[in-house]
Structures are given as structure tokens and as C-alpha cells.
Amino acid sequence: MKTCAIVVEYNPLHNGHLYHINKARELSGCDYLIAISSGNISQRGDLSIIDKYTKTKYALENGVDLVIELPFIETCQNANIFAKGAIDIMKLLKVDYMCFGSETNNLDNLKEIADTPINPDHLKEAMRDGSSYPKAYSLLADSLYPNDILAVAYLKALKGTDIKPLSIQRTNDYQSIELSDISSAKAIREAVKNDVDYHIATPCEIDHPVFIDDLYRDLRMKLLLSDPKELAKVHLVSEGIEKLLIKNALKYDDFKDFMDASISRRYTRSRIQRILIWLLADIKEDDMPRYKQTYARILGFKKETQELLRFYKTNDIKLITQLKHIPDSYKDIEYKVNVLYALAHKDKDFSKYLLQRELQGPVII
């Protein structure tokens, strides 16, 4: 019985993701494909345009067998922590293969960079400074996109494991907002925001879209009414960034203007957005769990995966199907973040549904 894992966000799932699913199955020859998925918040600090249970359903309907949630404290982080969290779950699940997308799709050179002491989160800067092997630099210096950086982070985290990495070519521009049959998730989100038909690019129906912009009113109140000393205690808040955010919240009525004034070479858009989510959820550094994660939370599975689930049960691998079974320090954080996500929705009935859904079991098809 062979298993292959993919790390996904599906914000939303699109035709490029379907290609990834099919290639992962083809290259690994796996019996079961496992998706390690972010929940309602993405790695870049965005709100998922589709809630995690709906996107789990779409994943299962389109070739994934089992969906496992990557906890928020490992999702809304830099590439290094995000990748390590996903690989830790794969090790727990005794995965045989993992398959990721890469713009360069040169596994040997990605491994070469992963063997250096370079931190993946500072990969672009290190490459520009020439702090890499010449061959790797020549292939990657002009094409360092998020999937290449994540690939290096995955490969670093895979060291010492028996999990075999597989790479596939990513061809579309993740930043492009041009809509076509193979579009980026960003292009689809922009189409939804602008009320443009997006169906050419995704099998998903996006009925209750939500965006980080929807939280700006709450964010301004948080920044302007809180004691700056308390804001400084929040996880990821450092170097006095809270002072800049307070100044810009006072100055700007529009979220885009606020963000444009806040980002810099040191504080990228993704880094600022992650900080904002942690601030809104009010999760202090002292609230962070101090022990290693020992569980995997199932968001959904196909009925045909019973053999795989029996294998995990036989080998005493801790699988969790409900929020109440998560260890307390993780559970409290997950609940706060999902309340934040639910309340961001303008549709009160859907918001109420999400609050109730979080307390129920996984999606089964």
C-alpha cells in the first residue's frame, strides 16, 4: 500500500491543482493520495475564499482520498515553519512520497540548495548575494517564486526521512490576474471580487466569498483601541511593527491604502497579513504550544480509504475527527481563528453555520 502526500491551500481549487493531483498519482503510483491542507487561513495570511469544509469536499470529489488539516500555528507562518509542519504530519502518517510543484522543476538543484545552510525564507536575498553553489545560482537566481522557495523548505524538512520527493512543473504565474482555463488562484479571487465569471478556471462554486479586506474595520479598532505594549506580545509582532500599523490604521480608511503604506522590503505583503491575522485572533507568544504536535486532524475522506484508516488505527497513529479531541493549547487557538473567519462573513446565516460546523465531524463522500 503506497501513499503520496501533497501540501495544498485550494484558495480556491483550480484546474492547475487538478493537474497536480493527477500527476502526483501518476508519478508516485500511489494507492492513496493525501492532501495536507491549510484551513480557513492561508500561509500568506489571506482568508480562504472557500471555507475549509467546502474545499475539502471539492478536493475529495476531484481525486484526493484523505484531507488532513495543517494547524493554524504552522500554516500562517513563513515557508520554513509551514513546510516543517506539513512534513511532520507526513512523517506521522508514514507517507511514502510527497509531490510538489516548482517553477524550475529541477529537483537536483533544489536539493543542492536545500543542502546549504541558507534559510528558505531568505533564499532570494541569499541568491542575490551569491551565497549559493554556482550551478544552483545559475538555474534559480532569475526564477525564485514561492513554489521554488517552498520546495527548498520541503526538501530541508525531508532530510532524515524515508519520504521520496517528486517535483512537477508549475507553468502559470501565481501573481497573474488574467483569467483562463489554467489561471492562478489569485486571478480567480480577483474575478470573484469584481463579479466576473470565473467558472472557466475552477470546478468550484464560490457562494460565500470572503476577503481579508472584510476584516479591516475590526482590525482598525483592534489597533487603535489596544495598548501597544499588549500588541507587542502577540506572536509574530516584533521590531516595533505595531507602531507602524497603529499609525497607518489611524491614517487610512481603506485597507489597500493601509497595506500599501505598511509593506516594505523587509515587511512583505504576506508577512504583514500574517501579523494582522495573529493580532486579530489575539494570540500571544505565551499562548503558543510548547510541545511537538502528535496528532493529525481529518477534515474529510472517501469511504474507500477504510484500509488506510485501519492501518493508522492498527499502528496507533493518532487521528482526530473533531475539534474537541485536539490537545487544549492547539484547540483554543484553532477555535479562536475559526471564530474570526466565521464572523468575517457578511451573511449571518452562513456565519452561524460555520461556527456550528467547526464542532462537527469530517466530510465523508
GIDA-V20250 format. One record per helix or strand. SS is the DSSP state (alpha for helix, beta for strand). FROM is the first residue (numbers start at 0). TO is the last residue. If there is no record, write none. Layout:
SS,FROM,TO / SS,FROM,TO
This chain:
beta,2,7 / alpha,14,27 / beta,31,36 / beta,40,40 / beta,46,46 / alpha,51,60 / beta,65,68 / alpha,71,74 / alpha,78,91 / beta,96,101 / alpha,106,113 / alpha,119,127 / alpha,133,139 / alpha,145,157 / beta,163,168 / alpha,184,192 / alpha,211,224 / alpha,227,230 / beta,233,233 / alpha,240,250 / alpha,254,261 / alpha,268,280 / beta,283,283 / alpha,284,286 / beta,295,300 / alpha,302,313 / beta,318,319 / alpha,322,324 / alpha,327,342 / alpha,347,356 / beta,362,363
